[in-house]
Every structure is written in structure tokens, then in C-alpha cells.
Amino acid sequence: MSKWFAFPAGPAYVFRGPKCRPRRTYLRMNPQKNRISIKQLIESFLALMPRRVESDPYSKMLPNFIANVKANPSARILEVGARNVTGNPVRQNFAGFDYVGMDIHPGENVDIVGDAHRLSETFPENSFDAIISIAVFEHLFFPWKVAMEMNKVLRPNGRVIVVTHPTWPSHELPWDFWRFQENGMHALFNKATGFKVVDVKEGLPARLLPLVLDRAFANVGLFNVNMAIAVEAVKIGPVDPRLRWDVPYNEITDTMYPLPSK
């Protein structure tokens, strides 16, 4: 045998590889019978079938947000983390609009170099109708501080969309700090930070594959995890004055978000 593969074998998955004895990892979904049901087994394998991204409700949130913003011809838009690293900049959706791209580093699609933790020092308060931030929040030293700063520079009833990860491999080290699930978004965008969550969806489903033979992890591969999350929130008022965070991150770390290697 030349390749690793796995198949269900009664109450276990058996892993076979080249010149290896079978390795058996037990699935204890039914403690009384110590076996996984046929229904659970079928559901587990069906969940592994690839699906089109367009069918994922998460994937509709950013296009819908953009369309709603564009319904206001005079909307002013700020993108936090605008440097073009994907070849698909958000700016191209806002031709003719007052769009400002901000990033911690200079580069293509960046109008202003600035720190997301200090938005209100870069822009006057009540400056924007919408804020977009994609794949940034996992890299923020103090994401709760940035949520507060977004509130300050948004106009009343302004909206923000944040796209980030609940699960994702480490990247852009050493500035990769956080992973967010649905409840975590409500912890960031709430009445204390001056927001109301309009919608939040996780998407891009995946499965975890433990690489250790330990019964404690035997069932992990049966459950969905998601690789992306988007939250849309509307500004309903100012930040609660009791909520403050005055400590700058450069007093805690001497590192900086890395530039891409050339």
C-alpha cells in the first residue's frame, strides 16, 4: 500500500499506511454499546462531501452588505486592512464612491497608513457610513479596542461588517492572536460598544483530523468546524464611557504585523 487512508470498521476508524499495522481509533457515540450508529456514520461522511461556496449563507453576507451600502449614493466607506494581498480588492465594488483604504503598512489600495487601534486619532468622529474589515480581526492585539474605535468614526446608524476566522491555521506570525465564534462577535459588538448585531453567520465548513491516537479525541472528526465568520452590526449609540482601554499595545510587545516576504 502506498497511501494513507481511513475507513470505518464497526465502532472504530482503521487507519492503514505503507508497511504499517492498522491503527484503530474508537468512536464512542453510544456509551452503552460503544459504537457509532449507521445514521451518525452516514451523516459524518455526507458532511465531508464538497459543496459550492455560493451555497454557504456566510458567503452572501459581504455581497449583501456592499449592495446595501451602495443604495446610498453619498455613502462614505472605510476599509480597515485594505492592502491588496488577494488580487480582489474591495475598492473595485465602490467605483464612484468616497472609499478610503487604510492599512498598517503602505501598499496597493492603501490611501492612508494607520493603526486600527487608533482610528479616532486618524479620522474625525462620525466620518463614515460603513466600515469593512476582512481577515484583520484575528491579527489585532486588542480587537475590543478596535470595535470601540470603529464606533467613534462611524456616523449614527452606520454599519460595519467584519469577516474573520473561527478556525484557521496560524498565519502572519507573530501577529496572529485570535479566533472568533458567533458568541464572540456578540461580545465585541453590543450595547456597551455602541452596536447592535444585525446578522452573524459562520461558514466554509470543515472537519478536524486529530493526528494522535487518543480516545479523548476519537469523535472530534464527526463534528463540523467553520473556517470563516462574518458579522454585521449597526451603530446604535456611543461607547459606554465606563468601557475604556487606554493601554497601547506597543507597551506590551515590541513586534509588528509582518510585511509579506518578497
C-alpha positions in Angstrom: 0.0 0.0 0.0 1.3 3.4 -1.0 -1.0 5.9 0.6 -2.7 6.6 3.9 -6.4 6.1 4.0 -9.2 5.6 6.6 -12.4 3.6 6.6 -15.0 2.9 9.3 -14.7 -0.5 10.9 -17.6 -1.2 13.3 -17.0 1.1 16.3 -13.7 2.3 15.0 -11.9 4.1 12.2 -9.0 2.0 11.0 -6.0 3.8 9.5 -3.7 1.9 7.2 -0.4 3.1 5.7 2.6 1.7 3.9 4.2 -1.1 5.9 2.1 -0.3 8.9 -0.2 -2.3 11.1 -3.8 -1.0 11.1 -4.3 1.7 13.7 -7.7 1.7 15.3 -9.4 4.8 16.8 -12.7 4.1 18.6 -15.9 6.1 18.2 -17.8 6.1 21.4 -21.0 7.9 20.3 -23.2 5.4 22.2 -21.7 4.8 25.6 -23.9 1.7 26.3 -23.0 -0.1 23.1 -19.6 1.6 22.5 -20.4 2.1 18.8 -21.4 4.7 16.3 -24.9 4.3 14.7 -25.3 3.9 11.0 -27.2 7.2 10.8 -24.3 9.0 12.5 -21.8 7.3 10.2 -23.8 8.3 7.1 -24.2 11.9 8.3 -20.5 12.1 9.0 -19.5 11.0 5.5 -22.1 13.2 3.8 -20.8 16.2 5.7 -17.4 15.6 4.1 -18.8 16.0 0.6 -17.5 19.2 -1.0 -20.1 21.9 -1.7 -20.1 25.1 -3.6 -19.1 28.2 -1.7 -22.1 30.1 -3.1 -24.4 27.8 -1.3 -23.0 28.8 2.1 -25.1 31.5 3.8 -21.9 33.1 5.1 -20.7 33.8 1.6 -23.8 36.0 0.9 -23.1 38.4 3.8 -20.4 40.6 2.3 -22.1 41.0 -1.2 -25.4 41.9 0.6 -23.6 44.4 2.8 -21.9 46.0 -0.2 -25.2 46.2 -2.1 -27.0 47.8 0.9 -24.2 50.4 1.3 -24.3 51.3 -2.4 -28.0 52.0 -2.1 -26.8 55.3 -0.6 -25.0 57.2 -3.4 -23.4 59.5 -1.0 -22.1 56.8 1.4 -18.5 57.2 2.6 -16.7 53.8 3.2 -13.7 52.9 5.2 -11.9 49.6 4.7 -9.6 48.6 7.6 -6.9 46.4 6.3 -7.2 47.4 2.7 -3.8 46.4 1.4 -4.3 44.3 -1.7 -2.9 40.9 -0.9 -5.5 38.7 -2.6 -5.8 40.3 -6.0 -9.5 41.0 -5.3 -9.7 44.4 -3.6 -13.0 45.6 -2.1 -12.5 49.0 -3.7 -13.5 47.7 -7.1 -17.0 47.3 -5.8 -17.3 51.0 -5.0 -16.4 52.8 -8.2 -17.6 56.4 -7.9 -18.0 56.3 -4.1 -16.0 58.0 -1.5 -13.9 55.0 -0.4 -10.9 55.2 1.9 -8.5 52.3 2.2 -6.4 52.1 5.4 -3.7 49.6 6.4 -0.9 49.3 8.9 1.5 49.1 6.0 1.7 51.0 2.7 0.9 49.2 -0.4 -1.5 48.8 -3.3 -5.0 50.0 -2.5 -3.9 51.9 0.6 -4.8 55.5 0.9 -3.9 56.1 4.5 -1.4 54.2 6.6 -2.7 54.0 10.2 -3.4 51.8 13.2 -6.9 50.2 13.6 -6.5 50.6 17.4 -6.3 54.4 16.9 -8.9 55.1 14.3 -10.3 58.1 16.1 -6.8 59.7 16.0 -6.6 59.2 12.2 -10.2 60.2 11.3 -12.7 62.7 12.8 -15.6 61.2 14.7 -18.7 60.4 12.7 -16.8 60.3 9.4 -18.1 57.1 7.7 -21.4 55.4 6.8 -19.8 52.0 6.5 -16.7 50.1 7.6 -15.4 46.9 6.1 -12.8 44.7 7.6 -11.8 41.4 6.1 -9.3 38.9 7.6 -8.0 41.6 10.1 -9.5 40.9 13.5 -7.5 37.8 14.1 -4.4 39.9 13.8 -5.5 42.7 16.2 -3.7 42.9 19.5 -6.8 44.4 21.2 -9.9 43.6 19.0 -12.3 45.0 21.5 -10.5 48.4 21.4 -10.9 48.4 17.6 -14.6 47.8 17.9 -14.8 50.8 20.1 -12.7 52.9 17.7 -15.0 51.8 14.8 -18.0 53.1 16.7 -16.3 56.5 17.1 -15.6 57.1 13.4 -19.0 55.7 12.3 -21.9 58.1 11.7 -25.2 57.4 13.6 -26.8 54.3 12.2 -23.6 53.5 10.3 -22.8 49.8 9.7 -19.8 47.6 10.0 -19.0 44.2 8.6 -16.2 42.1 10.0 -15.0 38.9 8.3 -12.6 36.7 10.1 -12.0 33.1 11.2 -13.4 30.7 13.9 -10.8 28.1 12.7 -7.7 28.6 10.6 -4.1 27.6 10.6 -1.6 30.1 12.1 -0.5 32.8 9.7 1.2 36.2 9.5 3.1 35.3 12.7 3.8 36.6 15.2 0.7 38.8 14.8 -1.9 36.0 14.8 -3.8 36.2 18.1 -7.5 35.3 17.9 -10.2 33.0 16.5 -13.9 34.1 16.8 -17.1 32.2 17.0 -20.6 33.6 16.9 -20.9 34.3 20.6 -17.5 36.0 20.4 -18.9 38.5 17.9 -21.7 39.4 20.3 -19.1 40.0 23.0 -17.4 42.6 20.7 -20.4 44.3 19.1 -23.0 45.0 21.8 -24.8 47.9 23.5 -21.7 48.6 25.6 -19.6 49.2 22.5 -22.5 51.1 20.9 -23.6 48.4 18.5 -26.5 46.1 17.7 -25.7 42.9 15.8 -27.8 42.7 12.6 -26.6 39.3 11.5 -23.8 36.9 12.1 -23.0 33.7 10.2 -20.3 31.1 10.3 -19.4 29.3 7.1 -16.9 27.4 5.0 -17.4 24.1 6.9 -14.5 21.7 7.5 -13.5 18.8 9.8 -10.7 18.4 12.2 -8.5 15.3 11.8 -6.6 14.5 15.1 -3.2 13.1 14.5 -2.9 11.4 17.9 -4.3 8.0 18.8 -6.2 9.1 22.0 -9.8 8.1 22.8 -10.4 11.6 24.1 -10.2 12.9 20.5 -11.9 9.9 18.8 -15.1 11.7 17.9 -13.7 15.1 17.0 -13.7 14.3 13.3 -17.5 13.8 13.4 -18.3 17.4 14.1 -18.3 20.5 11.9 -16.0 23.4 12.4 -16.1 26.5 10.3 -13.3 28.4 8.7 -15.0 31.8 8.3 -17.4 34.1 10.1 -19.0 37.4 9.2 -20.8 39.8 11.5 -22.8 42.9 10.5 -23.5 45.4 13.2 -25.2 48.8 13.3 -24.2 51.8 15.4 -26.9 52.5 18.0 -25.1 55.0 20.1 -21.8 56.0 21.6 -19.5 53.6 23.5 -20.4 53.3 27.2 -18.0 55.7 29.0 -17.3 53.0 31.6 -15.7 50.9 28.8 -12.1 52.0 28.3 -8.8 50.6 27.2 -6.0 53.1 27.3 -3.1 50.7 27.2 -1.2 50.9 23.9 0.0 47.5 22.5 3.5 48.9 21.9 3.9 49.0 25.7 3.4 45.2 25.8 5.1 43.9 22.6 8.0 45.1 20.5 6.8 43.2 17.5 4.8 44.4 14.5 2.4 42.9 11.9 4.8 41.5 9.3 5.2 42.6 5.7 4.8 39.8 3.2 8.1 38.2 2.3 9.3 39.1 -1.2 
